[in-house]
Amino acid sequence: MSTTAEFFFKYHGLGNDFIVLDCRQGGTDIDAKFSQWLCDRRRGVGADGVLSLLPSDTALARMVVHNSDGSIAEMCGNGLRCAVKYLVDHSGEKPERIEVETGAGILTCMPGYGTDGVAEVEISMGPARLIAPNLPSGATGQPFLGEAVPGHSGLRGYAINMGNPHLVLLDQPLEDASRLGPVLERHPDFPERTNVEFVRVTEEGLAAVVWERGCGLTEACGTGACAAAVAAVLARRLPADAWLRVTLPGGDLHIRVPSDLSDVRLRGPVSFVFTGVVPDLPGR
């Protein structure tokens, strides 16, 4: 499938890296095969995902998140910060806030500026949902909070929707992520697969490693950090209505979980890496 984007732009949020394609002029998204090629770290550009920016009737742009395996994610917190940096830094303006359309709805983003343009972004991530069709609660009608994970003796988890599905495992060894992540991602109680967070509560906040649906282990995951913080608040391990630090392999994100779960906030850094020309491949 063709795209009018002539250049790609590489960004990362705490090492979770993305290729941004500005497809707003042509309005045509890329296909799964091309996104897989772009993300290939040996034969392509290399990234955890591709962010296609498309026209929107209700926001500055519509962001489509293509995972490295070619699947599409509803939402990505680190990716959205990258998209915001691209959109704002190429606008010639310094707005206090912008809106971006995502698979999780229209989200409000507040850029913070440094010497090289946008340096960090705070995102209004919307509500954390405990009952959703892509969680176990979609079948039972009851929240899955601190429940035994079927088929996995000794595992208890929290199923949370942050626009995309998450299974949070509190007090689970972080080193288990590479072993259990691939299995739990495809747990049958999650009909659209799931992200899996391995979380340790610390004196400073949370330490987490995320197995991302469609990507595997990544340096950071914004929605995963939000889900981990929500689970810790629901378990009464951390306070609501306070900025909580979530330490991931790539660095720290800060999450604020309201007591009613109505509007989770995420704040974190974003960096430009490089730009290049999109190759004209056969079949693209």
Sequence and secondary structure as in RCSB ss.txt:
>XXXX:A:sequence
MSTTAEFFFKYHGLGNDFIVLDCRQGGTDIDAKFSQWLCDRRRGVGADGVLSLLPSDTALARMVVHNSDGSIAEM
CGNGLRCAVKYLVDHSGEKPERIEVETGAGILTCMPGYGTDGVAEVEISMGPARLIAPNLPSGATGQPFLGEAVP
GHSGLRGYAINMGNPHLVLLDQPLEDASRLGPVLERHPDFPERTNVEFVRVTEEGLAAVVWERGCGLTEACGTGA
CAAAVAAVLARRLPADAWLRVTLPGGDLHIRVPSDLSDVRLRGPVSFVFTGVVPDLPGR
>XXXX:A:secstr
      EEEEEEETTEEEEEEE TTT     HHHHHHHH TTTSS  SEEEEEE  SSSSEEEEEEETTS EES 
 HHHHHHHHHHHHHTTT   S EEEEETTEEEEEEEEEETTEEEEEEEE    BSS TTSTHHHHSS  EEEE T
TSTT EEEEEESSSEEEEEET  GGGHHHHHHHHHT TTSTT  EEEEEEE SSEEEEEEEETTTEE S  HHHH
HHHHHHHHHTTSS SSSEEEEEETTEEEEEE  TT S  EEEEE EEEEEEE    TT 
